[in-house]
């Protein structure tokens, strides 16, 4: 490709919609970041079982164009694919120029990305952060799912992972494909460093969907039960989640820990920093993470982390917090007890420094480097 790249078309398997406003909100923030230097258009298909018509909704964002395309879902795989292609064609006539295609999270929309690259005959940059590439998940994937992934990635011009932790798993699947890195970013102005006063009762924080397949909430609540039995009510555990909470509230009630565990609903992104400011430590107990933006946000606020070795929390330096074992509630309970008994061994400034590589300017510069490889003067 020759000339300067100005126009980016962006597609993603995850993206926030009015029906699901929190799914992929970090992807929307990356689009906003790209929009500082490029004209970005987002296209996202939304299957709808209640319509037999295609409806294209243009949301004029402050920093980019956003097309949400509602279309009939389809009754089988072939019909779904036909409906998706028809929906894409309908919105593509509204897009004049595309210099480069960006996509996020390969499955389940990989074939949409392939069709788009072919339609516009442009370079394709793909960023991966799907947890389905974990060894256990991928081993249980269907042959069709694997074939679609391999077929699609062969057509990618630049393949990027959001962490070294994920890249090692991607390399085991796509052995002949070069895989570079592009982390997610954190707004260090929003997640700023503030002097915090230790709470009289240690407050632990957790933020996630509470998805049992990846986040292991049961292990967290079991750990709380263990610590309470040993130390009593000398701590509290605040859970912020946009996922289903009721089954976990019932589970905590059964364990008798609702006096120390509190549940809050989904928070707008602007509200998240205050959650960290009120916490003494952040807990991540995931079975698998590809990046984990909440770890970077915690570090940005100078908040210690207790985490399993996943995503950017893999091989956690001791100055950041305490590493725990995956799937081991007693390991987490021991870490929580250790922090409760000795919470003052961490420097906010040192922790903050570990978030600096994920600053907006750092990631913006890296994105521009990647894009510039497809342009010549």
Beta strands, then each sheet from edge to edge (+ up, - down):
strand 1: 7-12
strand 2: 39-48
strand 3: 55-60
strand 4: 65-72
strand 5: 100-104
strand 6: 123-128
strand 7: 158-161
strand 8: 179-181
strand 9: 202-208
strand 10: 235-241
strand 11: 261-264
strand 12: 281-284
strand 13: 304-308
strand 14: 321-324
sheet 1: 3+ 4- 2- 1- 5- 6- 7- 8-
sheet 2: 11+ 10+ 9+ 12+ 13+ 14+
end
